[in-house]
Amino acid sequence: MRYWIGGTLFVAAVWLVIAALAHRRRALAAGWREIEPVSPGSLLVFGEIMRPIVLFALAYLAVKSVLVYWMLEAERYLSLFDVAGFLAALAGYGTWFVMKTKYSLSALARAVPVPPRVPAEAANDPVASPQPTVAGR
């Protein structure tokens, strides 16, 4: 029973990393790009502001957990494998949180499509870039 907690936490960590990478892959396949927030009060700004705070809190929790494990001599209750599983779960959650805030699909849905950039020399050549022209311009 001693290693069940660590094993379960390692499985959770792997699942979180796989879910984060799948989210990133879906966002890139959907045409994700860096998007400016619609307004300063949008949830996208909240996610960007909270990312370093949450990552700092996770790092603080990891350091504090290791120190408490060492200070209380908790090896009779938890093995080092269990503590490593807990740290892996924290790292997996951090990875998942970063991917969910950085590659926001809700921001992609609200984004205004941006036309692709055309090099200056191709913009002047009507044969190289057949773009619709507006009469009178």
N, CA, C and O of each residue as an XYZ file, in Angstrom:
548
protein
N       0.831     -1.193      0.000
C       0.000      0.000      0.000
C       0.875      1.256      0.000
O       0.394      2.359     -0.259
N       2.136      1.076      0.288
C       3.034      2.222      0.448
C       3.256      2.989     -0.849
O       3.422      4.208     -0.804
N       3.267      2.326     -2.002
C       3.594      2.994     -3.260
C       2.365      3.319     -4.113
O       2.506      3.818     -5.230
N       1.181      3.045     -3.608
C      -0.029      3.305     -4.389
C      -0.254      4.794     -4.619
O      -0.672      5.203     -5.702
N       0.014      5.580     -3.629
C      -0.203      7.024     -3.767
C       0.720      7.598     -4.830
O       0.280      8.354     -5.696
N       1.989      7.246     -4.766
C       2.942      7.743     -5.753
C       2.624      7.273     -7.154
O       2.718      8.043     -8.109
N       2.247      6.010     -7.284
C       1.889      5.486     -8.601
C       0.678      6.187     -9.187
O       0.651      6.522    -10.371
N      -0.320      6.407     -8.348
C      -1.526      7.107     -8.802
C      -1.199      8.543     -9.211
O      -1.719      9.042    -10.209
N      -0.345      9.198     -8.445
C       0.017     10.581     -8.778
C       0.865     10.652    -10.049
O       0.737     11.605    -10.817
N       1.722      9.665    -10.281
C       2.473      9.633    -11.535
C       1.541      9.437    -12.727
O       1.723     10.065    -13.770
N       0.550      8.573    -12.575
C      -0.435      8.377    -13.649
C      -1.198      9.677    -13.902
O      -1.430     10.040    -15.055
N      -1.589     10.378    -12.843
C      -2.288     11.661    -12.997
C      -1.398     12.681    -13.687
O      -1.870     13.452    -14.523
N      -0.112     12.692    -13.345
C       0.817     13.641    -13.968
C       0.950     13.368    -15.466
O       0.937     14.295    -16.276
N       1.077     12.096    -15.825
C       1.180     11.744    -17.245
C      -0.101     12.118    -17.974
O      -0.049     12.633    -19.091
N      -1.251     11.866    -17.358
C      -2.521     12.217    -17.984
C      -2.638     13.729    -18.187
O      -3.118     14.172    -19.231
N      -2.209     14.520    -17.216
C      -2.271     15.984    -17.341
C      -1.368     16.486    -18.471
O      -1.757     17.382    -19.221
N      -0.185     15.924    -18.595
C       0.723     16.343    -19.665
C       0.154     15.950    -21.024
O       0.220     16.733    -21.972
N      -0.403     14.747    -21.128
C      -1.012     14.319    -22.398
C      -2.200     15.212    -22.747
O      -2.366     15.592    -23.907
N      -3.023     15.549    -21.765
C      -4.166     16.436    -22.010
C      -3.695     17.822    -22.438
O      -4.311     18.442    -23.304
N      -2.613     18.314    -21.844
C      -2.082     19.633    -22.213
C      -1.560     19.628    -23.640
O      -1.824     20.558    -24.403
N      -0.822     18.587    -24.006
C      -0.293     18.514    -25.371
C      -1.410     18.318    -26.396
O      -1.326     18.843    -27.506
N      -2.445     17.576    -26.038
C      -3.588     17.411    -26.944
C      -4.314     18.742    -27.144
O      -4.741     19.060    -28.254
N      -4.450     19.509    -26.077
C      -5.085     20.834    -26.186
C      -4.256     21.744    -27.094
O      -4.810     22.458    -27.930
N      -2.950     21.719    -26.933
C      -2.068     22.538    -27.775
C      -2.184     22.114    -29.237
O      -2.241     22.958    -30.132
N      -2.218     20.807    -29.474
C      -2.329     20.304    -30.845
C      -3.658     20.733    -31.466
O      -3.699     21.128    -32.632
N      -4.754     20.658    -30.687
C      -6.065     21.108    -31.201
C      -6.061     22.595    -31.499
O      -6.624     23.030    -32.504
N      -5.430     23.381    -30.632
C      -5.395     24.829    -30.839
C      -4.587     25.179    -32.082
O      -4.994     26.042    -32.861
N      -3.453     24.525    -32.276
C      -2.641     24.809    -33.461
C      -3.339     24.340    -34.733
O      -3.228     24.992    -35.772
N      -4.055     23.224    -34.666
C      -4.796     22.743    -35.836
C      -5.955     23.673    -36.184
O      -6.345     23.772    -37.347
N      -6.500     24.346    -35.188
C      -7.614     25.266    -35.419
C      -7.138     26.637    -35.899
O      -7.955     27.522    -36.154
N      -5.840     26.815    -36.021
C      -5.323     28.087    -36.523
C      -5.011     29.075    -35.424
O      -5.128     30.284    -35.627
N      -4.614     28.583    -34.263
C      -4.315     29.463    -33.135
C      -3.128     30.351    -33.469
O      -2.192     29.933    -34.152
N      -3.182     31.570    -32.983
C      -2.080     32.519    -33.089
C      -2.159     33.438    -31.881
O      -3.168     33.470    -31.178
N      -1.091     34.181    -31.648
C      -1.119     35.134    -30.534
C      -2.243     36.126    -30.788
O      -2.310     36.743    -31.850
N      -3.115     36.273    -29.819
C      -4.286     37.123    -29.962
C      -4.283     38.148    -28.849
O      -4.078     37.820    -27.680
N      -4.508     39.362    -29.218
C      -4.648     40.408    -28.209
C      -6.017     40.270    -27.547
O      -6.995     39.957    -28.227
N      -6.107     40.493    -26.257
C      -7.403     40.403    -25.595
C      -8.384     41.433    -26.137
O      -7.991     42.526    -26.544
N      -9.651     41.077    -26.139
C     -10.680     41.966    -26.656
C     -10.784     43.212    -25.797
O     -10.885     44.320    -26.324
N     -10.761     43.050    -24.503
C     -10.823     44.192    -23.598
C      -9.953     43.895    -22.390
O      -9.664     42.732    -22.108
N      -9.532     44.930    -21.672
C      -8.690     44.680    -20.495
C      -9.371     43.837    -19.426
O      -8.680     43.238    -18.603
N     -10.681     43.769    -19.408
C     -11.390     42.999    -18.402
C     -11.739     41.589    -18.839
O     -12.471     40.900    -18.130
N     -11.241     41.135    -19.983
C     -11.622     39.812    -20.470
C     -10.920     38.714    -19.676
O      -9.920     38.952    -18.998
N     -11.468     37.511    -19.776
C     -10.891     36.378    -19.056
C      -9.528     35.998    -19.613
O      -8.725     35.394    -18.902
N      -9.248     36.334    -20.864
C      -7.938     36.048    -21.434
C      -6.854     36.796    -20.672
O      -5.782     36.245    -20.419
N      -7.117     38.030    -20.310
C      -6.157     38.800    -19.517
C      -6.006     38.170    -18.140
O      -4.899     38.108    -17.605
N      -7.105     37.703    -17.566
C      -7.044     37.061    -16.260
C      -6.141     35.832    -16.302
O      -5.344     35.619    -15.388
N      -6.258     35.021    -17.356
C      -5.398     33.848    -17.487
C      -3.933     34.225    -17.640
O      -3.057     33.570    -17.075
N      -3.667     35.277    -18.402
C      -2.277     35.711    -18.593
C      -1.686     36.249    -17.300
O      -0.504     36.045    -17.026
N      -2.493     36.931    -16.506
C      -1.995     37.482    -15.247
C      -1.792     36.378    -14.220
O      -0.835     36.416    -13.446
N      -2.678     35.406    -14.210
C      -2.621     34.356    -13.199
C      -1.544     33.309    -13.453
O      -1.133     32.616    -12.523
N      -1.080     33.181    -14.692
C      -0.110     32.127    -15.002
C       1.137     32.188    -14.115
O       1.471     31.172    -13.506
N       1.844     33.317    -14.007
C       3.026     33.313    -13.148
C       2.697     33.146    -11.664
O       3.493     32.587    -10.909
N       1.535     33.625    -11.251
C       1.153     33.488     -9.848
C       0.914     32.017     -9.513
O       1.382     31.529     -8.485
N       0.188     31.315    -10.376
C      -0.078     29.896    -10.140
C       1.213     29.092    -10.196
O       1.413     28.198     -9.374
N       2.091     29.389    -11.146
C       3.358     28.655    -11.240
C       4.232     28.903    -10.018
O       4.894     27.984     -9.536
N       4.243     30.125     -9.515
C       4.994     30.401     -8.291
C       4.393     29.634     -7.115
O       5.124     29.081     -6.293
N       3.067     29.600     -7.036
C       2.411     28.871     -5.945
C       2.721     27.377     -6.019
O       2.928     26.740     -4.986
N       2.756     26.812     -7.224
C       3.098     25.397     -7.374
C       4.541     25.124     -6.958
O       4.817     24.123     -6.297
N       5.455     26.005     -7.338
C       6.852     25.839     -6.937
C       7.003     25.969     -5.428
O       7.750     25.209     -4.811
N       6.306     26.915     -4.838
C       6.344     27.105     -3.388
C       5.793     25.864     -2.678
O       6.366     25.406     -1.689
N       4.693     25.329     -3.181
C       4.101     24.133     -2.592
C       5.048     22.943     -2.705
O       5.142     22.139     -1.778
N       5.745     22.824     -3.820
C       6.682     21.715     -3.997
C       7.839     21.810     -3.005
O       8.189     20.822     -2.360
N       8.430     22.992     -2.885
C       9.547     23.174     -1.959
C       9.086     22.953     -0.525
O       9.768     22.287      0.254
N       7.950     23.501     -0.180
C       7.442     23.356      1.182
C       7.108     21.901      1.500
O       7.350     21.445      2.617
N       6.564     21.179      0.549
C       6.238     19.771      0.773
C       7.494     18.941      1.016
O       7.514     18.087      1.902
N       8.535     19.187      0.238
C       9.785     18.447      0.433
C      10.396     18.785      1.785
O      10.884     17.895      2.482
N      10.376     20.048      2.161
C      10.922     20.439      3.466
C      10.134     19.817      4.622
O      10.732     19.355      5.594
N       8.815     19.799      4.530
C       8.000     19.204      5.588
C       8.238     17.695      5.644
O       8.316     17.123      6.732
N       8.351     17.054      4.496
C       8.645     15.617      4.463
C       9.970     15.336      5.163
O      10.079     14.377      5.927
N      10.959     16.153      4.909
C      12.286     15.961      5.510
C      12.275     16.302      7.004
O      12.847     15.570      7.812
N      11.627     17.408      7.370
C      11.627     17.847      8.771
C      10.821     16.921      9.689
O      11.213     16.685     10.832
N       9.715     16.404      9.197
C       8.866     15.545     10.031
C       9.250     14.073      9.946
O       8.614     13.222     10.567
N      10.283     13.782      9.183
C      10.734     12.395      8.989
C       9.557     11.498      8.616
O       9.269     10.507      9.287
N       8.893     11.869      7.542
C       7.658     11.204      7.137
C       7.899      9.942      6.317
O       6.955      9.402      5.740
N       9.136      9.459      6.251
C       9.389      8.268      5.446
C       8.720      7.014      6.008
O       8.635      6.005      5.307
N       8.252      7.051      7.230
C       7.538      5.885      7.757
C       6.091      5.851      7.243
O       5.435      4.812      7.316
N       5.593      6.974      6.728
C       4.236      7.023      6.185
C       4.225      7.071      4.659
O       3.396      6.429      4.014
N       5.139      7.828      4.098
C       5.217      7.988      2.644
C       6.632      7.660      2.187
O       7.610      7.993      2.855
N       6.721      7.008      1.044
C       8.041      6.726      0.489
C       8.497      7.917     -0.354
O       7.718      8.826     -0.641
N       9.748      7.896     -0.738
C      10.246      8.937     -1.645
C       9.553      8.853     -3.000
O       9.396      9.865     -3.683
N       9.142      7.661     -3.387
C       8.392      7.492     -4.628
C       7.064      8.243     -4.560
O       6.636      8.840     -5.547
N       6.413      8.214     -3.400
C       5.156      8.949     -3.228
C       5.381     10.456     -3.312
O       4.594     11.174     -3.929
N       6.441     10.924     -2.698
C       6.754     12.357     -2.757
C       7.105     12.763     -4.185
O       6.696     13.827     -4.652
N       7.866     11.913     -4.879
C       8.198     12.197     -6.283
C       6.930     12.212     -7.142
O       6.816     13.030     -8.055
N       5.985     11.325     -6.863
C       4.705     11.334     -7.582
C       3.933     12.613     -7.339
O       3.317     13.153     -8.257
N       3.962     13.102     -6.105
C       3.292     14.365     -5.791
C       3.944     15.519     -6.552
O       3.247     16.372     -7.101
N       5.267     15.549     -6.586
C       5.966     16.603     -7.328
C       5.701     16.493     -8.824
O       5.566     17.509     -9.507
N       5.627     15.270     -9.337
C       5.302     15.082    -10.749
C       3.887     15.556    -11.052
O       3.644     16.147    -12.105
N       2.952     15.304    -10.143
C       1.577     15.780    -10.338
C       1.525     17.305    -10.339
O       0.785     17.900    -11.122
N       2.299     17.935     -9.474
C       2.357     19.401     -9.485
C       2.924     19.913    -10.808
O       2.412     20.875    -11.380
N       3.983     19.264    -11.287
C       4.579     19.675    -12.570
C       3.600     19.429    -13.722
O       3.503     20.249    -14.635
N       2.881     18.315    -13.686
C       1.882     18.038    -14.726
C       0.766     19.060    -14.723
O       0.318     19.504    -15.780
N       0.314     19.436    -13.530
C      -0.734     20.460    -13.454
C      -0.210     21.801    -13.963
O      -0.931     22.525    -14.650
N       1.030     22.137    -13.633
C       1.615     23.382    -14.133
C       1.677     23.393    -15.652
O       1.373     24.406    -16.281
N       2.069     22.269    -16.243
C       2.116     22.163    -17.705
C       0.727     22.311    -18.306
O       0.544     23.032    -19.288
N      -0.244     21.636    -17.723
C      -1.613     21.731    -18.216
C      -2.137     23.157    -18.118
O      -2.771     23.651    -19.050
N      -1.875     23.821    -16.994
C      -2.360     25.187    -16.794
C      -1.728     26.151    -17.802
O      -2.414     27.016    -18.347
N      -0.446     26.008    -18.046
C       0.229     26.888    -19.010
C      -0.345     26.688    -20.404
O      -0.610     27.664    -21.106
N      -0.541     25.445    -20.817
C      -1.081     25.185    -22.160
C      -2.513     25.700    -22.290
O      -2.880     26.233    -23.337
N      -3.324     25.549    -21.248
C      -4.707     26.013    -21.329
C      -4.800     27.539    -21.363
O      -5.700     28.088    -21.998
N      -3.882     28.225    -20.688
C      -3.948     29.686    -20.709
C      -3.240     30.266    -21.924
O      -3.672     31.287    -22.460
N      -2.165     29.636    -22.364
C      -1.426     30.186    -23.505
C      -2.165     29.938    -24.814
O      -2.238     30.830    -25.658
N      -2.708     28.749    -24.992
C      -3.415     28.389    -26.217
C      -4.911     28.363    -25.937
O      -5.531     27.300    -25.918
N      -5.479     29.535    -25.723
C      -6.880     29.646    -25.367
C      -7.756     29.501    -26.605
O      -7.687     30.320    -27.522
N      -8.579     28.457    -26.627
C      -9.481     28.260    -27.760
C     -10.652     29.228    -27.726
O     -11.207     29.557    -28.774
N     -11.039     29.693    -26.541
C     -12.118     30.672    -26.477
C     -11.670     31.999    -27.080
O     -12.473     32.711    -27.682
N     -10.396     32.332    -26.920
C      -9.885     33.551    -27.545
C      -9.842     33.389    -29.053
O     -10.069     34.350    -29.789
N      -9.555     32.187    -29.515
C      -9.536     31.928    -30.950
C     -10.932     32.082    -31.543
O     -11.080     32.589    -32.655
N     -11.938     31.657    -30.823
C     -13.306     31.756    -31.323
C     -13.763     33.200    -31.429
O     -14.569     33.530    -32.299
N     -13.259     34.070    -30.555
C     -13.669     35.477    -30.580
C     -12.778     36.325    -31.477
O     -13.059     37.506    -31.685
N     -11.727     35.752    -32.002
C     -10.745     36.537    -32.749
C     -11.311     36.988    -34.097
O     -12.111     36.296    -34.726
N     -10.879     38.135    -34.499
C     -11.226     38.655    -35.813
C     -10.191     38.124    -36.793
O      -8.992     38.267    -36.553
N     -10.625     37.512    -37.896
C      -9.638     36.975    -38.828
C      -8.746     38.081    -39.393
O      -9.221     39.153    -39.767
N      -7.481     37.802    -39.445
C      -6.505     38.748    -39.953
C      -6.059     38.267    -41.325
O      -5.678     37.106    -41.470
N      -6.098     39.148    -42.354
C      -5.662     38.710    -43.676
C      -4.168     38.415    -43.670
O      -3.420     39.047    -42.924
N      -3.718     37.461    -44.491
C      -2.298     37.135    -44.521
C      -1.486     38.305    -45.072
O      -1.956     39.067    -45.917
N      -0.280     38.426    -44.582
C       0.595     39.506    -45.050
C       1.175     39.160    -46.420
O       1.552     38.021    -46.695
N       1.232     40.174    -47.254
C       1.781     40.006    -48.600
C       3.044     40.843    -48.680
O       3.031     42.011    -48.291
N       4.148     40.267    -49.182
C       5.366     41.068    -49.328
C       5.110     42.270    -50.236
O       4.243     42.223    -51.109
N       5.862     43.336    -50.026
C       5.646     44.596    -50.744
C       5.799     44.422    -52.252
O       5.009     44.975    -53.018
N       6.797     43.667    -52.687
C       6.989     43.520    -54.140
C       5.880     42.683    -54.765
O       5.530     42.904    -55.924
N       5.319     41.731    -54.030
C       4.227     40.927    -54.563
C       2.918     41.709    -54.559
O       2.039     41.448    -55.381
N       2.780     42.660    -53.645
C       1.556     43.447    -53.587
C       1.424     44.354    -54.806
O       0.306     44.661    -55.220
N       2.543     44.791    -55.390
C       2.502     45.679    -56.557
C       2.393     44.910    -57.864
O       2.074     45.504    -58.894
N       2.644     43.626    -57.853
C       2.607     42.814    -59.066
C       1.257     42.105    -59.146
O       1.014     41.195    -58.353
N       0.355     42.486    -60.079
C      -0.976     41.883    -60.141
C      -0.941     40.416    -60.548
O      -1.875     39.676    -60.236
N       0.111     39.974    -61.236
C       0.188     38.572    -61.647
C       0.616     37.697    -60.467
O       0.111     36.586    -60.307
N       1.547     38.193    -59.638
C       2.063     37.413    -58.518
C       1.046     37.269    -57.404
O       1.012     36.235    -56.737
N       0.226     38.267    -57.188
C      -0.773     38.177    -56.107
C      -2.126     38.600    -56.643
O      -2.470     39.782    -56.603
N      -2.890     37.655    -57.139
C      -4.223     38.014    -57.641
C      -5.174     38.290    -56.490
O      -5.804     37.380    -55.951
N      -5.265     39.553    -56.126
C      -6.168     39.953    -55.061
C      -7.273     40.809    -55.656
O      -7.060     41.536    -56.626
N      -8.438     40.715    -55.071
C      -9.531     41.543    -55.604
C      -9.203     43.020    -55.431
O      -8.664     43.449    -54.411
N      -9.542     43.766    -56.447
C      -9.295     45.219    -56.371
C     -10.615     45.922    -56.168
O     -11.666     45.459    -56.611
N     -10.541     47.037    -55.498
C     -11.713     47.852    -55.264
C     -11.718     48.954    -56.319
O     -10.702     49.611    -56.545
N     -12.837     49.146    -56.944
C     -12.932     50.142    -58.014
C     -12.634     51.537    -57.438
O     -13.134     51.909    -56.376
N     -11.827     52.274    -58.152
C     -11.509     53.646    -57.744
C     -10.252     53.739    -56.910
O      -9.911     54.825    -56.444
N      -9.569     52.664    -56.710
C      -8.326     52.718    -55.914
C      -7.150     52.359    -56.729
O      -6.027     52.352    -56.223
